[in-house]
């Protein structure tokens, strides 16, 4: 292949400025974290569960959904995102809309995109939950049940608000 990485980057980006090298750094951190977790599990003699029950999958899914949205959208977690984003308004009940800082480039920009995207964060959160199931399954299931309860409560709050709005119309 005679195409240089710089040429590939230019071809990929077109008119946009995309921090491909920084995305690669973020992916490297993720891969490194997974490698460290696997090595730690091996050294500690811990193994992944032989079977994962439907209830564990449900808890993991609800936990991942709720924590990803909390990190990416919750007003209380905005200090985590503030170095990488700018406030841009409210996007829904108890959720903020933020833009990645325009003065941010490189890793700062990549982290801003990651921290404002619940879909992007889900992989990281689910990986943490999976590690918890290896190292401390009881505590992890309790955290899963807690965040599942919060997710169900959120949905009930939204349903209640819609019902009350419909009743007043």
C-alpha positions as CSV (number, residue, x, y, z in Angstrom):
1,X,0.0,0.0,0.0
2,X,1.5,3.3,-1.1
3,X,-1.1,5.5,0.5
4,X,0.3,7.3,3.6
5,X,-1.7,7.6,6.9
6,X,-1.9,11.3,6.2
7,X,-3.4,10.7,2.8
8,X,-5.9,8.2,4.3
9,X,-6.9,10.8,7.0
10,X,-7.3,13.5,4.4
11,X,-9.5,11.2,2.2
12,X,-11.6,10.2,5.2
13,X,-12.2,13.6,6.6
14,X,-13.1,15.5,3.4
15,X,-14.0,19.0,4.5
16,X,-14.4,18.0,8.1
17,X,-11.6,18.0,10.7
18,X,-11.8,14.7,12.5
19,X,-9.4,13.7,15.2
20,X,-8.6,10.2,13.9
21,X,-5.3,9.9,15.8
22,X,-7.1,10.9,19.0
23,X,-9.8,8.3,18.4
24,X,-7.0,5.8,18.1
25,X,-5.6,6.9,21.4
26,X,-9.0,6.5,23.1
27,X,-9.4,3.1,21.6
28,X,-5.9,2.2,22.8
29,X,-6.8,3.2,26.3
30,X,-10.0,1.0,26.1
31,X,-8.0,-1.9,24.8
32,X,-5.3,-1.4,27.5
33,X,-7.9,-1.2,30.2
34,X,-9.5,-4.5,29.0
35,X,-6.0,-6.1,28.8
36,X,-5.2,-5.0,32.4
37,X,-8.6,-6.3,33.6
38,X,-8.0,-9.7,31.9
39,X,-4.4,-9.9,33.4
40,X,-5.7,-8.9,36.9
41,X,-8.4,-11.5,36.7
42,X,-5.9,-14.2,35.7
43,X,-3.5,-13.2,38.5
44,X,-6.3,-13.2,41.0
45,X,-7.6,-16.6,39.8
46,X,-10.9,-15.1,38.8
47,X,-12.9,-16.3,35.9
48,X,-15.8,-15.1,34.0
49,X,-19.1,-16.8,34.9
50,X,-19.8,-20.1,33.1
51,X,-23.3,-18.9,32.2
52,X,-24.9,-15.5,32.2
53,X,-28.5,-15.6,33.2
54,X,-31.3,-13.6,31.5
55,X,-31.6,-11.6,34.7
56,X,-27.9,-10.7,34.6
57,X,-28.3,-9.6,31.0
58,X,-31.3,-7.5,31.9
59,X,-29.6,-5.9,34.9
60,X,-26.5,-5.3,32.8
61,X,-28.5,-3.7,30.0
62,X,-30.5,-1.4,32.4
63,X,-27.4,-0.5,34.3
64,X,-25.5,0.3,31.1
65,X,-28.4,2.4,29.8
66,X,-28.9,4.4,33.0
67,X,-25.3,5.0,33.9
68,X,-24.4,5.9,30.3
69,X,-27.2,8.5,30.2
70,X,-26.3,9.8,33.6
71,X,-22.7,10.4,32.6
72,X,-23.6,11.9,29.2
73,X,-26.6,14.0,30.0
74,X,-27.2,14.5,33.7
75,X,-26.8,18.1,35.1
76,X,-25.0,16.8,38.2
77,X,-22.3,15.1,36.1
78,X,-21.7,18.2,33.9
79,X,-18.5,19.0,35.8
80,X,-17.0,15.7,34.4
81,X,-17.9,16.9,30.8
82,X,-17.2,20.6,31.3
83,X,-13.5,20.5,30.3
84,X,-14.6,19.0,26.9
85,X,-18.0,20.6,26.2
86,X,-20.1,23.8,26.4
87,X,-23.6,24.0,27.7
88,X,-26.1,24.3,24.9
89,X,-29.5,24.1,26.7
90,X,-31.8,21.4,28.0
91,X,-32.6,18.4,25.8
92,X,-35.3,16.7,27.9
93,X,-36.4,16.1,31.5
94,X,-33.4,16.3,33.7
95,X,-31.0,16.2,30.7
96,X,-28.6,18.7,29.2
97,X,-27.6,19.3,25.6
98,X,-23.9,20.1,25.3
99,X,-21.6,20.7,22.3
100,X,-18.1,19.5,22.1
101,X,-15.8,22.5,22.5
102,X,-15.0,24.1,19.2
103,X,-11.6,25.1,20.7
104,X,-11.0,21.4,21.5
105,X,-8.9,19.4,19.2
106,X,-7.2,16.0,19.4
107,X,-7.9,14.0,22.5
108,X,-10.0,16.8,24.1
109,X,-12.4,16.7,21.2
110,X,-12.5,12.9,21.1
111,X,-13.3,12.8,24.8
112,X,-15.9,15.4,24.4
113,X,-17.6,13.3,21.8
114,X,-17.4,10.2,24.0
115,X,-18.6,11.9,27.2
116,X,-21.7,13.5,25.5
117,X,-22.8,10.3,23.7
118,X,-24.7,7.7,25.8
119,X,-24.4,5.2,22.9
120,X,-20.6,5.7,22.8
121,X,-20.3,5.4,26.6
122,X,-22.4,2.2,26.7
123,X,-19.4,0.0,25.6
124,X,-17.2,1.4,28.4
125,X,-19.9,1.1,31.0
126,X,-20.9,-2.5,30.0
127,X,-17.2,-3.5,30.1
128,X,-16.9,-2.1,33.6
129,X,-20.0,-4.1,34.6
130,X,-18.6,-7.2,33.0
131,X,-15.4,-6.8,35.0
132,X,-17.5,-6.3,38.1
133,X,-19.2,-9.6,37.5
134,X,-15.7,-11.3,37.5
135,X,-14.3,-9.5,40.5
136,X,-17.3,-8.8,42.7
137,X,-20.6,-10.3,41.4
138,X,-22.7,-9.6,44.4
139,X,-21.8,-5.9,44.6
140,X,-22.1,-5.6,40.8
141,X,-25.6,-7.2,40.8
142,X,-26.6,-4.7,43.6
143,X,-25.4,-1.8,41.5
144,X,-27.2,-3.3,38.5
145,X,-30.5,-3.6,40.5
146,X,-30.1,0.0,41.8
147,X,-29.6,1.5,38.3
148,X,-32.3,-0.7,36.9
149,X,-34.7,0.7,39.5
150,X,-33.6,4.2,38.5
151,X,-34.2,3.4,34.8
152,X,-37.7,2.0,35.5
153,X,-38.4,5.0,37.7
154,X,-37.4,7.4,34.9
155,X,-39.7,5.7,32.4
156,X,-42.6,5.8,35.0
157,X,-41.9,9.5,35.6
158,X,-42.1,10.2,31.8
159,X,-45.3,8.1,31.5
160,X,-46.9,9.9,34.4
161,X,-46.0,13.3,32.9
162,X,-47.5,12.3,29.6
163,X,-50.7,11.1,31.3
164,X,-51.0,14.3,33.3
165,X,-50.5,16.4,30.2
166,X,-53.0,14.4,28.2
167,X,-55.5,14.6,31.1
168,X,-55.2,18.4,31.2
169,X,-55.8,18.8,27.5
